[in-house]
Amino acid sequence: MQCQFPQAVSATVLFASGRFGSRGLLLFWVVAGLVTPAGEGRADLNFAVDWAVDWAVDGAVGLAAASLAQGAAGGGARTWTDNTGKYKIEAELVDCRSGTVRLKKTNGKIISLPLSRLSAADRQLVEERTAKPSGTTQAKPDIASWVGKSAVIEFVSGAKSQGRIVTGDEKYISVEVAVGTRKYLRKYPLDRIHAVTIGAKREVLNAKTDGGRVPRPGGTTPQQGSATNPAATVGVRRTSAQVNALIDKLGGTPPDWWESVPLDYPRTIDLSWPKYSGPWNPNKNVGQFMFSVINENPRRWKQGTKFMHHVLSVNKDNPKVQQSVFNQLGHCYHDLLRDWARAAFWWRKLKTYNIDNFVGLADCYWKLGNKEMAAGLLRRSRTDYSRYGSAVKLWSDMGELDKSLQLAEASARAGNPGGAYMGAGDACRKHGRYSQAVVYYRKVLAIPTAYARIGGKNQKNPILERNKSRAQTAIDNIKVFETLELKRIPDGTYTGTSLAYLGDLTVAVTVQNGRITSVRVTKHKDKQYFSALTDTPNQIIENQGLKGVDATTGATITSEAVINAAAKALSAGMK
């Protein structure tokens, strides 16, 4: 059988479900020029027949048009696959409207088919190619028609949730979701939803995000294992009103990943979180479980965060435990997941602060795009009594080196010379003041040895000794920061080792054509490293060097070890 038709064929055929049957429907596709039984292969025929029969059963409208619509999606001909993986066709994307895709075959004919009949990869490609440019108006979804129906909800971050839509308006939908034997009502903003699927109909609301890259105000965009941060954008600046509104909005709603993460913890844990004085036992104590099991396992960071929400619900009538949970949730969202808005939401519920959560909250304001809010908090602290100069570091990160050094001097006079001078040295190095950095590092080395009672014995203060070791390493590597020229380094992979928190940390740096192409931590013993093992290497690659690289907040020791090990590796390459 050989069928040939004029090139300028244009046909519109209306048919009802079952009127022609599958054979009559196939005849329509052939007559319309959409399927040529001879010369294009059996798979092509079956592909079209399969879609055509499916449409007939659904009582759809078949449309064939030889003329190409204006504003076609384009992209060139490619192989399209159906959702069974059995059938393929060579065609070019024309457009996609109201859930219907039009493809232009290699013979010039155009076929129309439901988007749902394409493979998942092809559906995503269609959505990307037909996405509306920013500034265009998108049709509002019919929220009222969703109410009372079961739906699969895809978020812009890539996470998914499933449940029954209970209510909805122009900004939010409320969804009843089942977790185990219990049901919860979740409220989701529409601007965080990528698509909603009810039955066979899938409606796209917003484009997907980049799946976890968390930009920072300075313009660099470090990666973090599995966290997404909808509040951060490159170079963003927000007013205090905008920051507060964002914190309240996101803090009052569950993260996109919530429904996909199970509530998993040892049932032997005492959820009332009493003061614990016995031997270390993560299977009984909430804090020890979070420290030893959650913090040390990135794959469980989300589980730990969900667990702390569970502990909060169990202790809704215990204000003292609630304060501990608020602090722990701030830590989870800030140090582990890098979700600045939610971290600020929980830390702002605290009645009293220590230096860590105080500086952490200021860091959230800075990362959310308001320097003055961050500075307003930092100005309330006249001394930095943190182990490694976290407040000194944040002033430096915000570009306020003078304020950073003023705080360091005040803190040293107040009794914390080790952390303060170490932070000052790192701040000067970050800003390219290398000779001044060496002065501060030497001040750390000059601090008299101090002793502390540890394990019933008088031992050298481990924090001071660690700062001294870091200071000496920084002095040894300072010339690399000053003299690094990537063009002088032959192509290859170079390794360097530096002391981290629990032992040596080794980094492999690859240089190609005068550029750093890879920085990998190949060996380490640290456990509380948070995002330092990915964040710091990413910054080195983005900066194409060591200048301006920030140590990861909350994991300063590990992050500095990565920087120093990379410096040794690059130094070896220049020799």
Beta strands, then each sheet from edge to edge (+ up, - down):
strand 1: 10-13
strand 2: 62-65
strand 3: 78-81
strand 4: 88-97
strand 5: 100-105
strand 6: 110-114
strand 7: 150-155
strand 8: 160-168
strand 9: 172-179
strand 10: 182-189
strand 11: 193-198
strand 12: 201-204
strand 13: 451-454
strand 14: 457-460
strand 15: 492-499
strand 16: 504-512
strand 17: 515-523
sheet 1: 1+ 2-
sheet 2: 3+ 4- 5+ 6-
sheet 3: 10+ 9- 8+ 7- 11+ 12-
sheet 4: 13+ 14-
sheet 5: 15+ 16- 17+
end
